[in-house]
Amino acid sequence: MPKRHWEDFETGAVAVYGPRLVTREEIVAFAAEFDPQPMHLDEAAAAATLLGGLAASGWHSCCLLMRIIADGFILDSHSMGAPGIEEVRWLKPLRSGTRVRVRATVLETRASNSRPELGFVRSLFEMLDEQDNVLTTLESSLMMRRRAPGARP
């Protein structure tokens, strides 16, 4: 399959990637290593928190989202990374046993003013559960290699 360039991304395009099953074991392992708060490590302690039960760290959700979009399209694209993340929101807890997907919506594309070999693809990524509830949102501009550097978009 040919790799996608900046020109292949269109404003308004929507794609869904995944699914991936999230397990209790990976929630606890990630938390133990990177975010050792009680709501991510222990069911009893988590029950006493605002989350009301064991839930994945928001950072774990972001890592899962990244893996899903990497497998879904980034690794098949001429990706040149990203300059950062505009916004992340953790809207609902991610529980063990949930099968998540990521809906990617292209919000805007623009050529770089300073680097003619790349363009930006600003996207909204939404992590969804089986009922299409949005658990996490992440907005970021990906840098993609242009097929024809400097050509008018």
DSSP file with accessible surface (Angstrom, degrees, kcal/mol):
  #  RESIDUE AA STRUCTURE BP1 BP2  ACC     N-H-->O    O-->H-N    N-H-->O    O-->H-N    TCO  KAPPA ALPHA  PHI   PSI    X-CA   Y-CA   Z-CA
    1    1 A M              0   0  184      0, 0.0     2,-0.0     0, 0.0     0, 0.0   0.000 360.0 360.0 360.0 132.0    0.0    0.0    0.0
    2    2 A P        -     0   0  112      0, 0.0     2,-0.2     0, 0.0    74,-0.0  -0.314 360.0-107.2 -67.9 148.6    1.5    3.4   -0.9
    3    3 A K        -     0   0  100     74,-0.1    74,-0.3     1,-0.1     2,-0.3  -0.527  33.9-117.2 -75.1 143.0    2.4    5.8    1.9
    4    4 A R  B     -a   77   0A  68     72,-2.2    74,-2.9    69,-0.3     2,-0.2  -0.582  27.0-159.9 -83.0 141.4    0.1    8.8    2.4
    5    5 A H    >   -     0   0   32     -2,-0.3     3,-2.0    72,-0.2     4,-0.3  -0.634  39.5 -91.1-107.6 174.1    1.5   12.3    1.9
    6    6 A W  G >  S+     0   0   11    139,-2.3     3,-1.8     1,-0.3   140,-0.2   0.880 124.2  61.2 -53.1 -40.4    0.1   15.6    3.2
    7    7 A E  G 3  S+     0   0   61      1,-0.3    -1,-0.3   138,-0.2   139,-0.1   0.693  93.8  65.2 -65.0 -16.5   -1.9   16.0    0.0
    8    8 A D  G <  S+     0   0   59     -3,-2.0     2,-0.5     2,-0.0    -1,-0.3   0.527  84.3  86.0 -84.9  -5.7   -3.8   12.8    0.7
    9    9 A F    <   -     0   0   12     -3,-1.8     2,-0.4    -4,-0.3   100,-0.0  -0.861  62.4-165.4-100.2 126.3   -5.5   14.3    3.8
   10   10 A E    >   -     0   0  142     -2,-0.5     3,-2.3   111,-0.0    96,-0.3  -0.921  28.1-105.7-115.6 136.5   -8.7   16.3    3.2
   11   11 A T  T 3  S+     0   0   89     -2,-0.4    96,-0.2     1,-0.3     3,-0.1  -0.304 108.0  23.6 -55.5 132.6  -10.4   18.6    5.7
   12   12 A G  T 3  S+     0   0   50     94,-3.2    -1,-0.3     1,-0.3    95,-0.1   0.218  86.2 139.8  93.7 -13.5  -13.6   16.9    7.0
   13   13 A A    <   -     0   0   42     -3,-2.3    93,-2.5    93,-0.1     2,-0.4  -0.379  33.6-163.2 -65.5 140.5  -12.4   13.4    6.4
   14   14 A V  E     +B  105   0B  85     91,-0.2     2,-0.3    -3,-0.1    91,-0.2  -0.987  13.0 171.2-128.3 135.5  -13.2   10.9    9.1
   15   15 A A  E     -B  104   0B  33     89,-2.2    89,-3.3    -2,-0.4     2,-0.4  -0.978  20.3-144.4-139.6 152.1  -11.7    7.4    9.8
   16   16 A V  E     -B  103   0B  74     -2,-0.3     2,-0.3    87,-0.2    87,-0.2  -0.977  17.0-169.9-121.2 133.7  -12.0    5.0   12.6
   17   17 A Y  E     -B  102   0B  38     85,-2.9    85,-2.6    -2,-0.4    52,-0.1  -0.885  33.7  -5.6-123.0 154.4   -9.1    2.8   13.8
   18   18 A G  E     -     0   0B  50     -2,-0.3    83,-0.2    83,-0.2     2,-0.1  -0.786  31.3-141.3 113.1-164.1   -8.9   -0.1   16.2
   19   19 A P  E     +     0   0B  75      0, 0.0     2,-0.3     0, 0.0    82,-0.2   0.472  31.5 171.9 -90.9 172.0  -10.4   -1.9   18.1
   20   20 A R  E     -B  100   0B  93     80,-1.9    80,-2.8    -2,-0.1     2,-0.4  -0.981  27.7-132.6-142.9 130.7   -8.1   -2.7   21.0
   21   21 A L  E     -B   99   0B  72     -2,-0.3     2,-0.5    78,-0.3    78,-0.2  -0.695  17.8-147.1 -84.2 129.5   -9.2   -4.5   24.2
   22   22 A V        -     0   0    0     76,-2.7    75,-3.4    -2,-0.4    76,-0.4  -0.865  16.9-158.0-100.1 126.2   -7.9   -2.9   27.4
   23   23 A T     >  -     0   0   48     -2,-0.5     4,-1.9    73,-0.2     5,-0.1  -0.680  27.4-122.5-105.1 158.7   -7.1   -5.3   30.3
   24   24 A R  H  > S+     0   0   88     -2,-0.2     4,-2.6     1,-0.2     5,-0.3   0.905 112.4  57.7 -59.7 -41.0   -6.9   -4.8   34.0
   25   25 A E  H  > S+     0   0  129      1,-0.2     4,-2.5     2,-0.2    -1,-0.2   0.902 107.6  44.7 -61.5 -42.3   -3.3   -6.1   33.9
   26   26 A E  H  > S+     0   0   36      2,-0.2     4,-2.5     1,-0.2     5,-0.3   0.872 111.4  54.1 -73.2 -32.7   -2.2   -3.5   31.5
   27   27 A I  H  X S+     0   0    0     -4,-1.9     4,-2.3     2,-0.2    30,-0.2   0.957 114.2  41.0 -61.1 -48.9   -4.0   -0.7   33.4
   28   28 A V  H  X S+     0   0   30     -4,-2.6     4,-2.9     2,-0.2    -2,-0.2   0.911 114.7  51.5 -68.2 -41.4   -2.2   -1.7   36.6
   29   29 A A  H  X S+     0   0   60     -4,-2.5     4,-1.7    -5,-0.3    -1,-0.2   0.929 112.1  46.1 -63.2 -44.5    1.2   -2.3   35.0
   30   30 A F  H  X>S+     0   0   32     -4,-2.5     4,-3.0     1,-0.2     5,-0.6   0.947 114.8  47.6 -62.5 -46.4    1.1    1.1   33.3
   31   31 A A  H  X5S+     0   0    0     -4,-2.3     4,-1.4     9,-0.3    -2,-0.2   0.912 108.4  54.1 -61.9 -43.4    0.0    2.8   36.5
   32   32 A A  H  <5S+     0   0   64     -4,-2.9    -1,-0.2     1,-0.2    -2,-0.2   0.885 118.2  36.5 -59.4 -36.2    2.7    1.0   38.6
   33   33 A E  H  <5S+     0   0  137     -4,-1.7    -2,-0.2    -5,-0.2    -1,-0.2   0.873 137.5   8.2 -83.6 -39.2    5.4    2.3   36.2
   34   34 A F  H  <5S+     0   0  138     -4,-3.0    -3,-0.2    -5,-0.2    -2,-0.2   0.642 132.5  24.0-124.6 -22.0    4.2    5.8   35.3
   35   35 A D     << -     0   0   21     -4,-1.4     2,-2.6    -5,-0.6     5,-0.1  -0.455  61.1-178.1-149.5  68.4    1.1    7.0   37.3
   36   36 A P        +     0   0   88      0, 0.0    -4,-0.1     0, 0.0    -5,-0.1  -0.179  28.8 140.9 -77.7  55.3    1.0    5.2   40.6
   37   37 A Q    >>  -     0   0   86     -2,-2.6     3,-2.2     1,-0.1     4,-0.6  -0.694  62.4-115.2 -91.8 149.4   -2.2    6.7   42.0
   38   38 A P  H >> S+     0   0   74      0, 0.0     4,-2.2     0, 0.0     3,-1.2   0.825 111.3  62.3 -55.7 -35.1   -4.7    4.5   43.9
   39   39 A M  H 34 S+     0   0   39      1,-0.3    16,-2.0     6,-0.2    14,-0.1   0.643 109.8  42.0 -69.2 -10.9   -7.5    4.8   41.3
   40   40 A H  H <4 S+     0   0   13     -3,-2.2    -9,-0.3    14,-0.2    -1,-0.3   0.461 121.3  38.7-108.7  -5.1   -5.2    3.2   38.7
   41   41 A L  H << S+     0   0   53     -3,-1.2     2,-0.4    -4,-0.6    -2,-0.2   0.711 112.0  35.2-116.1 -30.8   -3.7    0.4   40.9
   42   42 A D     X  -     0   0   75     -4,-2.2     4,-2.8    -5,-0.2    -1,-0.3  -0.989  55.4-147.9-142.3 126.7   -6.3   -1.0   43.3
   43   43 A E  H  > S+     0   0   83     -2,-0.4     4,-2.0     2,-0.2    -1,-0.1   0.897 101.2  47.9 -59.6 -45.1  -10.0   -1.7   42.9
   44   44 A A  H  > S+     0   0   75      2,-0.2     4,-0.7     1,-0.2    -1,-0.2   0.939 115.9  43.2 -65.2 -46.1  -10.9   -1.0   46.6
   45   45 A A  H >4 S+     0   0   36      1,-0.2     3,-0.9     2,-0.2    -1,-0.2   0.907 113.3  53.3 -65.2 -39.1   -8.9    2.2   46.8
   46   46 A A  H >< S+     0   0    0     -4,-2.8     3,-1.8    -8,-0.4     7,-0.8   0.848  97.9  64.4 -65.5 -33.1  -10.3    3.3   43.4
   47   47 A A  H 3< S+     0   0   61     -4,-2.0    -1,-0.2     1,-0.3    -2,-0.2   0.805  99.4  54.5 -61.7 -26.7  -13.9    2.7   44.6
   48   48 A A  T << S+     0   0   94     -3,-0.9    -1,-0.3    -4,-0.7    -2,-0.2   0.430  98.1  82.7 -87.7   0.8  -13.4    5.5   47.1
   49   49 A T  S X  S-     0   0   43     -3,-1.8     3,-1.4    -4,-0.2    -3,-0.0  -0.455  98.3 -96.8 -98.0 174.7  -12.3    8.0   44.4
   50   50 A L  T 3  S+     0   0  189      1,-0.3    -1,-0.1    -2,-0.1    -3,-0.1   0.765 122.5  63.0 -60.1 -25.3  -14.3   10.2   42.1
   51   51 A L  T 3  S-     0   0   55     -5,-0.2    -1,-0.3     1,-0.1    -4,-0.1   0.726  95.8-144.5 -74.2 -22.1  -13.8    7.6   39.4
   52   52 A G    <   +     0   0   51     -3,-1.4     2,-0.3    -6,-0.5    -5,-0.3   0.628  68.2  13.0  71.2  13.0  -15.8    5.0   41.5
   53   53 A G  S    S-     0   0   15     -7,-0.8   -10,-0.1    -8,-0.1    -9,-0.1  -0.896 106.0 -41.9 164.2 170.4  -13.6    2.1   40.4
   54   54 A L        +     0   0   14     -2,-0.3    42,-0.3   -13,-0.1     2,-0.3  -0.264  61.5 168.6 -57.9 132.2  -10.4    1.1   38.8
   55   55 A A        -     0   0    1    -16,-2.0    40,-0.2    40,-0.1     3,-0.1  -0.992  36.8 -98.8-146.1 151.6   -9.7    3.1   35.6
   56   56 A A        -     0   0    8     38,-3.1    38,-0.4    -2,-0.3   -29,-0.1  -0.354  46.1-100.3 -67.0 147.5   -6.7    3.6   33.3
   57   57 A S     >  -     0   0    0    -30,-0.2     4,-2.3   -17,-0.1     5,-0.1  -0.364  27.8-121.3 -59.0 146.5   -4.5    6.6   33.8
   58   58 A G  H  > S+     0   0   14      1,-0.2     4,-2.1     2,-0.2    -1,-0.1   0.880 117.0  54.8 -59.6 -34.0   -5.3    9.4   31.3
   59   59 A W  H  > S+     0   0  148      2,-0.2     4,-2.2     1,-0.2    -1,-0.2   0.875 104.5  53.1 -68.7 -33.6   -1.7    9.2   30.1
   60   60 A H  H  > S+     0   0    8      2,-0.2     4,-2.8     1,-0.2     5,-0.2   0.927 107.0  52.6 -64.5 -42.6   -2.3    5.5   29.5
   61   61 A S  H  X S+     0   0    4     -4,-2.3     4,-2.7     1,-0.2    -2,-0.2   0.913 108.8  50.2 -57.9 -42.7   -5.3    6.4   27.4
   62   62 A C  H  X S+     0   0   17     -4,-2.1     4,-2.5     2,-0.2    -1,-0.2   0.901 110.3  49.5 -63.6 -40.9   -3.1    8.8   25.4
   63   63 A C  H  X S+     0   0   70     -4,-2.2     4,-2.3     2,-0.2    -2,-0.2   0.911 111.8  48.3 -65.3 -41.0   -0.5    6.1   24.8
   64   64 A L  H  X S+     0   0    7     -4,-2.8     4,-2.6     2,-0.2    -2,-0.2   0.922 110.6  51.7 -63.3 -43.5   -3.2    3.7   23.7
   65   65 A L  H  X S+     0   0    3     -4,-2.7     4,-2.5    -5,-0.2     5,-0.3   0.939 109.6  50.1 -58.1 -45.8   -4.6    6.3   21.3
   66   66 A M  H  X S+     0   0   96     -4,-2.5     4,-2.5     1,-0.2    -1,-0.2   0.918 110.7  48.9 -60.8 -43.4   -1.2    6.9   19.9
   67   67 A R  H  X S+     0   0  136     -4,-2.3     4,-2.6     2,-0.2     5,-0.2   0.919 110.7  50.9 -64.0 -41.5   -0.6    3.2   19.3
   68   68 A I  H  X S+     0   0    8     -4,-2.6     4,-2.0     1,-0.2    -2,-0.2   0.928 114.6  41.9 -64.4 -42.8   -4.0    2.8   17.6
   69   69 A I  H  X>S+     0   0    5     -4,-2.5     4,-2.8     2,-0.2     5,-2.3   0.854 111.7  56.1 -75.8 -29.1   -3.4    5.7   15.2
   70   70 A A  H  <>S+     0   0   13     -4,-2.5     5,-2.3    -5,-0.3     6,-0.3   0.963 115.1  38.0 -61.9 -49.5    0.2    4.6   14.6
   71   71 A D  H  <5S+     0   0   83     -4,-2.6    -2,-0.2    -5,-0.2    -1,-0.2   0.838 118.0  53.2 -67.8 -32.3   -1.1    1.2   13.5
   72   72 A G  H  <5S-     0   0   27     -4,-2.0    -2,-0.2    -5,-0.2    -1,-0.2   0.889 136.5 -34.4 -74.7 -42.6   -4.1    2.7   11.8
   73   73 A F  T ><5S+     0   0    9     -4,-2.8     3,-0.9    -5,-0.1   -69,-0.3   0.529 115.3  79.3-152.5 -27.5   -2.4    5.3    9.5
   74   74 A I  G > XS+     0   0   15     -5,-2.3     3,-1.9     1,-0.3     5,-0.6   0.927  96.7  51.0 -63.7 -42.5    0.7    7.0   10.8
   75   75 A L  G 3 <S+     0   0  105     -5,-2.3    -1,-0.3     1,-0.3    -4,-0.1   0.701 111.7  49.9 -69.0 -16.4    3.1    4.1   10.0
   76   76 A D  G < 5S+     0   0   64     -3,-0.9   -72,-2.2    -6,-0.3     2,-0.3   0.115 106.0  74.9-101.8  15.7    1.6    4.1    6.5
   77   77 A S  B < 5S-a    4   0A   5     -3,-1.9     2,-1.6   -74,-0.3   -72,-0.2  -0.838  92.5-108.8-122.0 164.1    2.1    7.8    6.1
   78   78 A H  T   5 +     0   0   59    -74,-2.9    67,-2.8    -2,-0.3     2,-0.1  -0.442  55.6 176.4 -87.1  60.9    5.1   10.0    5.5
   79   79 A S  B   < -C  144   0B  44     -2,-1.6    65,-0.2    -5,-0.6     3,-0.1  -0.447  25.4-175.0 -71.0 139.6    4.8   11.3    9.0
   80   80 A M        -     0   0   49     63,-3.6     2,-0.2     1,-0.5    64,-0.2  -0.021  50.4-103.4-120.3  23.3    7.4   13.7   10.3
   81   81 A G        -     0   0   35     62,-0.3    62,-3.1     2,-0.0    -1,-0.5  -0.503  40.7 -80.5  93.3-158.5    6.2   13.9   13.8
   82   82 A A        -     0   0   45     60,-0.2    60,-0.2    -2,-0.2     3,-0.1  -0.993  15.5-133.6-149.2 146.0    4.2   16.6   15.5
   83   83 A P  S    S-     0   0   88      0, 0.0     2,-0.3     0, 0.0    59,-0.1   0.574  76.2 -66.8 -78.3  -7.1    5.1   20.0   17.1
   84   84 A G        -     0   0   34     57,-0.4    57,-0.6    -3,-0.0     2,-0.4  -0.953  57.3 -68.7 152.1-170.1    3.0   19.2   20.1
   85   85 A I  E     -D  140   0B  95     -2,-0.3    55,-0.2    55,-0.2     3,-0.1  -0.978  24.3-160.3-120.7 130.0   -0.6   18.7   21.3
   86   86 A E  E    S-     0   0B  98     53,-2.0     2,-0.3    -2,-0.4    54,-0.2   0.882  73.9  -8.1 -74.8 -40.4   -3.1   21.5   21.4
   87   87 A E  E     -D  139   0B  81     52,-1.4    52,-2.7     2,-0.0     2,-0.4  -0.975  50.2-168.7-160.7 142.4   -5.5   19.9   23.9
   88   88 A V  E     -D  138   0B  41     -2,-0.3     2,-0.4    50,-0.2    50,-0.2  -0.997  11.8-175.2-129.5 137.7   -6.2   16.6   25.7
   89   89 A R  E     -D  137   0B 129     48,-2.6    48,-2.4    -2,-0.4     2,-0.8  -0.999  17.0-155.5-134.0 133.0   -9.4   15.9   27.6
   90   90 A W  E     +D  136   0B 115     -2,-0.4    46,-0.2    46,-0.2    45,-0.1  -0.905  23.9 167.5-105.1 103.4  -10.3   12.9   29.7
   91   91 A L        +     0   0   94     44,-2.3    45,-0.2    -2,-0.8    -1,-0.2   0.830  60.8  11.8 -91.8 -36.0  -14.1   12.8   29.6
   92   92 A K  S    S-     0   0  109     43,-1.7    -1,-0.3    41,-0.1   -41,-0.0  -0.987  87.0 -93.0-142.0 151.6  -15.0    9.4   31.0
   93   93 A P        -     0   0   48      0, 0.0     2,-0.7     0, 0.0   -36,-0.1  -0.316  30.0-133.2 -65.8 144.6  -13.0    6.7   32.7
   94   94 A L        -     0   0    2    -38,-0.4   -38,-3.1    41,-0.1     2,-0.2  -0.894  30.4-163.6 -97.8 114.8  -11.4    3.9   30.7
   95   95 A R    >   -     0   0   82     -2,-0.7     3,-1.4   -40,-0.2   -73,-0.2  -0.645  25.9 -93.6-100.5 156.9  -12.2    0.7   32.4
   96   96 A S  T 3  S+     0   0   53    -42,-0.3   -73,-0.2     1,-0.2    -1,-0.1  -0.327 110.7  35.7 -65.0 147.8  -10.7   -2.8   32.0
   97   97 A G  T 3  S+     0   0   47    -75,-3.4     2,-0.3     1,-0.3    -1,-0.2   0.394  85.9 132.8  87.3  -1.4  -12.6   -5.0   29.5
   98   98 A T    <   -     0   0   18     -3,-1.4   -76,-2.7   -76,-0.4     2,-0.7  -0.653  50.3-146.0 -85.6 136.1  -13.4   -2.0   27.3
   99   99 A R  E     -B   21   0B 117     -2,-0.3   -78,-0.3   -78,-0.2     2,-0.2  -0.907  26.8-163.1-100.4 109.5  -12.7   -2.4   23.6
  100  100 A V  E     -B   20   0B   0    -80,-2.8   -80,-1.9    -2,-0.7     2,-0.3  -0.656  15.4-176.8-100.1 153.0  -11.6    1.0   22.3
  101  101 A R  E     - E   0 128B  58     27,-1.9    27,-3.1    -2,-0.2     2,-0.5  -0.895  20.5-130.4-133.0 165.6  -11.4    2.6   18.9
  102  102 A V  E     -BE  17 127B   0    -85,-2.6   -85,-2.9    -2,-0.3     2,-0.6  -0.985   9.2-156.1-125.0 125.7  -10.2    6.0   17.7
  103  103 A R  E     -BE  16 126B  69     23,-2.8    23,-2.5    -2,-0.5     2,-0.5  -0.890  13.4-161.6 -97.5 123.5  -12.1    8.3   15.4
  104  104 A A  E     -BE  15 125B   9    -89,-3.3   -89,-2.2    -2,-0.6     2,-0.5  -0.936   7.5-174.1-110.6 124.7   -9.9   10.7   13.6
  105  105 A T  E     -BE  14 124B  29     19,-2.6    19,-2.6    -2,-0.5     2,-0.6  -0.979  22.4-134.6-120.0 124.2  -11.3   13.8   12.0
  106  106 A V  E     + E   0 123B  13    -93,-2.5   -94,-3.2    -2,-0.5    17,-0.3  -0.684  24.7 178.2 -77.8 117.9   -9.2   16.1    9.8
  107  107 A L  E     -     0   0B  56     15,-2.9     2,-0.3    -2,-0.6    16,-0.2   0.789  62.1 -13.7 -89.3 -32.5   -9.9   19.6   11.0
  108  108 A E  E     - E   0 122B  79     14,-1.6    14,-2.7   -98,-0.1     2,-0.4  -0.964  50.8-154.0-167.8 147.0   -7.6   21.5    8.7
  109  109 A T  E     + E   0 121B  41     -2,-0.3     2,-0.3    12,-0.2    12,-0.2  -0.985  20.9 168.4-126.5 143.4   -4.6   21.1    6.4
  110  110 A R  E     - E   0 120B 110     10,-2.1    10,-3.6    -2,-0.4     2,-0.2  -0.979  32.9-117.3-153.1 143.3   -2.1   23.7    5.6
  111  111 A A  E     - E   0 119B  22     -2,-0.3     2,-0.3     8,-0.3     8,-0.2  -0.485  40.7-104.2 -73.4 149.0    1.3   23.9    3.9
  112  112 A S        -     0   0   12      6,-1.9    38,-0.1     3,-0.4     6,-0.1  -0.550  20.0-153.0 -73.1 137.0    4.3   25.0    6.0
  113  113 A N  S    S+     0   0  161     -2,-0.3    -1,-0.1     1,-0.1    -2,-0.0   0.787  94.7  32.9 -77.5 -28.7    5.4   28.5    5.4
  114  114 A S  S    S+     0   0  103      1,-0.2    -1,-0.1    -3,-0.0    -2,-0.0   0.648 119.8  46.6-105.4 -18.2    9.0   27.8    6.5
  115  115 A R    >   -     0   0  113      3,-0.2     3,-2.0     1,-0.1    -3,-0.4  -0.850  61.0-171.1-128.7  94.0    9.5   24.2    5.4
  116  116 A P  T 3  S+     0   0   67      0, 0.0    34,-1.7     0, 0.0    35,-0.2   0.692  81.0  66.8 -63.1 -15.7    8.3   23.6    1.8
  117  117 A E  T 3  S+     0   0   47     32,-0.2    29,-2.9    33,-0.1     2,-0.3   0.534 102.3  49.3 -83.1  -4.2    8.8   19.8    2.2
  118  118 A L  E <   - F   0 145B   3     -3,-2.0    -6,-1.9    27,-0.3     2,-0.3  -0.914  56.5-166.1-136.0 161.6    6.0   19.4    4.8
  119  119 A G  E     -EF 111 144B   0     25,-2.5    25,-3.0    -2,-0.3     2,-0.4  -0.916  24.8-116.4-136.2 164.0    2.5   20.3    5.6
  120  120 A F  E     -EF 110 143B  27    -10,-3.6   -10,-2.1    -2,-0.3     2,-0.6  -0.859  15.0-165.0-106.5 137.9    0.4   20.2    8.8
  121  121 A V  E     -EF 109 142B   1     21,-2.7    21,-2.8    -2,-0.4     2,-0.5  -0.939  11.8-158.9-120.3 101.0   -2.7   18.0    9.3
  122  122 A R  E     +EF 108 141B  66    -14,-2.7   -15,-2.9    -2,-0.6   -14,-1.6  -0.745  22.5 176.4 -84.1 124.6   -4.6   19.3   12.3
  123  123 A S  E     -EF 106 140B   4     17,-3.0    17,-2.1    -2,-0.5     2,-0.5  -0.933  33.2-137.9-132.4 153.0   -6.9   16.5   13.6
  124  124 A L  E     -EF 105 139B  40    -19,-2.6   -19,-2.6    -2,-0.3     2,-0.5  -0.959  22.1-163.6-106.1 123.9   -9.2   15.7   16.4
  125  125 A F  E     -EF 104 138B   1     13,-3.3    13,-2.4    -2,-0.5     2,-0.5  -0.949   5.0-170.5-110.2 126.5   -8.8   12.1   17.8
  126  126 A E  E     -EF 103 137B  30    -23,-2.5   -23,-2.8    -2,-0.5     2,-0.5  -0.975  15.3-144.5-120.5 122.4  -11.6   10.7   19.9
  127  127 A M  E     -EF 102 136B   0      9,-2.9     8,-3.2    -2,-0.5     9,-1.0  -0.770  26.1-166.4 -84.4 125.4  -11.2    7.5   21.9
  128  128 A L  E     -EF 101 134B   1    -27,-3.1   -27,-1.9    -2,-0.5     6,-0.2  -0.860  12.9-144.4-115.1 147.5  -14.5    5.6   21.8
  129  129 A D    >   -     0   0   18      4,-1.9     3,-1.9    -2,-0.3   -29,-0.1  -0.288  48.4 -80.3 -93.0-171.5  -15.9    2.7   23.8
  130  130 A E  T 3  S+     0   0   88      1,-0.3   -30,-0.1     2,-0.1    -1,-0.0   0.753 132.6  49.9 -63.9 -25.0  -18.2    0.0   22.4
  131  131 A Q  T 3  S-     0   0  132      2,-0.1    -1,-0.3     0, 0.0     3,-0.1   0.244 119.9-108.0 -95.5  11.8  -21.3    2.3   22.8
  132  132 A D    <   +     0   0   88     -3,-1.9     2,-0.3     1,-0.3    -2,-0.1   0.672  66.0 154.8  66.6  20.2  -19.5    5.2   21.0
  133  133 A N        -     0   0   64      1,-0.1    -4,-1.9     2,-0.0     2,-0.6  -0.606  47.7-121.6 -70.6 137.9  -19.1    7.1   24.2
  134  134 A V  E     + F   0 128B  32     -2,-0.3    -6,-0.2    -6,-0.2     3,-0.1  -0.746  37.2 170.6 -85.8 119.2  -16.2    9.5   23.9
  135  135 A L  E     +     0   0B   4     -8,-3.2   -44,-2.3    -2,-0.6   -43,-1.7   0.838  65.0  11.5 -94.0 -42.2  -13.7    8.8   26.6
  136  136 A T  E     -DF  90 127B   1     -9,-1.0    -9,-2.9   -46,-0.2     2,-0.4  -0.993  59.7-162.2-140.2 141.2  -10.7   10.9   25.6
  137  137 A T  E     -DF  89 126B  17    -48,-2.4   -48,-2.6    -2,-0.3     2,-0.4  -0.971   8.7-179.6-123.2 146.3  -10.2   13.6   23.0
  138  138 A L  E     -DF  88 125B  13    -13,-2.4   -13,-3.3    -2,-0.4     2,-0.5  -0.983   8.9-162.8-144.1 127.8   -6.8   14.8   21.7
  139  139 A E  E     +DF  87 124B  43    -52,-2.7   -53,-2.0    -2,-0.4   -52,-1.4  -0.967  24.8 151.2-115.1 129.9   -6.2   17.6   19.2
  140  140 A S  E     -DF  85 123B   6    -17,-2.1   -17,-3.0    -2,-0.5     2,-0.6  -0.991  42.1-125.1-153.9 154.7   -2.9   17.8   17.4
  141  141 A S  E     - F   0 122B  13    -57,-0.6   -57,-0.4    -2,-0.3     2,-0.3  -0.928  27.1-155.3-105.1 117.9   -1.3   18.9   14.2
  142  142 A L  E     - F   0 121B  13    -21,-2.8   -21,-2.7    -2,-0.6     2,-0.6  -0.710  11.7-133.0 -89.9 143.5    0.7   16.2   12.5
  143  143 A M  E     - F   0 120B  35    -62,-3.1   -63,-3.6    -2,-0.3     2,-0.4  -0.874  28.2-175.0 -97.0 124.9    3.6   17.1   10.2
  144  144 A M  E     -CF  79 119B   0    -25,-3.0   -25,-2.5    -2,-0.6   -65,-0.2  -0.954  28.2-110.9-122.9 141.2    3.4   15.1    6.9
  145  145 A R  E     - F   0 118B 104    -67,-2.8  -139,-2.3    -2,-0.4     2,-0.3  -0.408  35.0-125.4 -66.0 139.9    5.9   15.1    4.0
  146  146 A R        -     0   0   11    -29,-2.9    -1,-0.1  -141,-0.2   -35,-0.0  -0.676   2.3-139.4 -87.3 144.6    4.5   16.8    0.9
  147  147 A R  S    S+     0   0  126     -2,-0.3    -1,-0.1     1,-0.3    -2,-0.0   0.887 101.8  26.5 -66.5 -40.7    4.5   14.8   -2.4
  148  148 A A  S >  S-     0   0   45      3,-0.1     3,-2.2   -32,-0.1    -1,-0.3  -0.836  92.0-138.3-127.1  89.0    5.6   17.9   -4.3
  149  149 A P  T 3  S+     0   0   81      0, 0.0   -32,-0.2     0, 0.0     3,-0.1  -0.219  84.6   5.5 -51.7 129.7    7.6   20.3   -2.0
  150  150 A G  T 3  S+     0   0   50    -34,-1.7   -33,-0.1     1,-0.3   -39,-0.0   0.302  92.4 137.5  82.4  -9.1    6.6   23.9   -2.5
  151  151 A A    <   -     0   0   43     -3,-2.2    -1,-0.3   -35,-0.2    -3,-0.1  -0.348  66.5 -95.1 -67.7 151.3    3.8   23.2   -5.0
  152  152 A R              0   0  234     -3,-0.1    -1,-0.1     1,-0.1    -4,-0.0  -0.464 360.0 360.0 -67.0 134.6    0.7   25.2   -4.5
  153  153 A P              0   0  127      0, 0.0    -1,-0.1     0, 0.0  -146,-0.0  -0.195 360.0 360.0 -67.6 360.0   -1.9   23.3   -2.4
